[in-house]
Amino acid sequence: MTAAPGDEFDVLIIGGGINGCGVARDAAMRGLRVVLLERDDFGSGTSGRSSRLIHGGIRYLEQGQLHLVHESIRERQTLLRIAPHLVKPLAFTWPIYRGARVGRVKLSAGLLVYQLMAVGRARRHSSLNAAETLDREPGLKSTGLTGGAVYYDASTDDARLTIANAIAAQRLGASIISHTMVTELIRERGKAVGVVAHEQLSGNRREIRGRVIVNATGVWQNAFTSDERAGRLRGSKGVHIAVMRDRVGNRDALTLISPVDGRVMFCLPADTQTIIGTTDTWTDESPETVHASPADIHYLLQSVNAYFPRAGLTPEDVVSAWAGIRPLASGHATSPGGVSREHSITTDASGVINITGGKLTTYRSMAAEIVDRVQEALGADRNSAPTDEIELPGVERAKEIAALQRDDSALARTLVEGLPYTAAHLVYGVKREMALTLSDLLIRRSHIAFETRDHGRSVAPQAADIVAPLLGWNDVTRRARIREFEEDVARIFAIG
């Protein structure tokens, strides 16, 4: 289903990150006429540049954000149930050193509270002595180690989780449109009634109307509202780096306290790589061009080297680095760490519903609240959607890709030596996952751009040849798409 000029929808959603796609799925499930407009690709902003964790928020216990922890634990368990192909249990080791800000007593107390709040919905944590901690993670520094603990959360593919929600909404009849930029709101008698949209790939311009408009653009929110009641946002920059896992030597995930500034950070397994992150600093950088700086890289390497001294990581070990911007209603906070990650939903003077804050983990419950507001604005009775019961799409993805490879041996060709991606992954991305560009395919439908030092540049011409017939590209278009991909990876993965 596509949105034709003159169409009016019950709800028009601006932004195809995890919140926007979650709202589209929930609203479509309730029987509303839905259109979602995303300027780039689904999950191409902050939603696709996270720590790739679905976690109960144990670090928020220290800040007293009990409601957020309870909500996060509940949503983690829901996602493990409805998306077992995307959300996987993950064991964390938390080592404790003499003089640490979070000592053994404080950690044990926090984990006990965490366990009680989970009320049987998670595996029990366990305390470790120093020897047991080193047995789990032999690469850790032994000097000053007093013990540790093991607890359980979950990991995900953030971009694919976002895309799964977009696909689910589309299957329910929603118009889900990527690479279409909203350039202005249409207001009549002070009320927002639609948008002017520019199709990035075709150059076409059109107007689309919605009885209720939801602004799910994250850090771009300020561009769509001037109403102070919606809250003015500041951006908190979160940087991650990926290095080869055998350089660090971690077996599972680790929760660490940075010796630089005392922040909680993670060291996470990602197949043959380890992801290290994240930073949390105010930034005025544009969300389109935000990227890691040498100072960000130094902070992350210095922090992890303090725990894994034999690794001796240097900037040359960094395979890729990326940054996202968290939209936070900062108030008078002096640092991002002092701002709650709980979400807020406001309606501005023109009737636009704005979502601020929140976490990847809690997107589904946020979406339900937003659609409640939409139905209220429509003057309709609430009829909650069973988004916590119905499985997200993609369970059969691996089997369907394998079938493509069996049917056409050319599609079984590996794209990058040492990585699991084949030509069939690209074909599947176009046919079944709404991919329209090389960036869609090599950054988000696969992680080739994250997992190679050239960020997929060398494979881009081959990938273009594979999908050109499916997308109707001629030679001119093919060259343009390769050039656009190279510009995207330069923008996202640059360090400087």
Secondary structure by P-SEA (a helix, b strand, c coil): ccccccccccbbbccccaaaaaaaaaaaaaccbbbbbbccccccccccccccccccccccccccaaaaaaaaaaaaaaaaacccccbbbbbbbbbbcccccccaaaaaaaaaaaaaaacccccbbbbbcaaaaaaaccccccccccccccccccccaaaaaaaaaaaaaaaacccccccccccbbbbccccccbbbbbcccccccbbbbbcbbbbcccccccccccccccbbbbbbbbbbbbccccccccccbbbbccccccccccccccccbbbbbbbbcccccccccccccaaaaaaaaaaaaaaccccccccccccccbbbbbbccccccccccccccbbbbbbcccbbbbbccccccaaaaaaaaaaaaaaaaacccccccccccccccccaaaaaaaaaaaacccccccccccccccaaaaaaaaacccccccccccccccccccccccccccaaaaaaaaccccccccaaaaaaaaaaaaaaaaaccccc
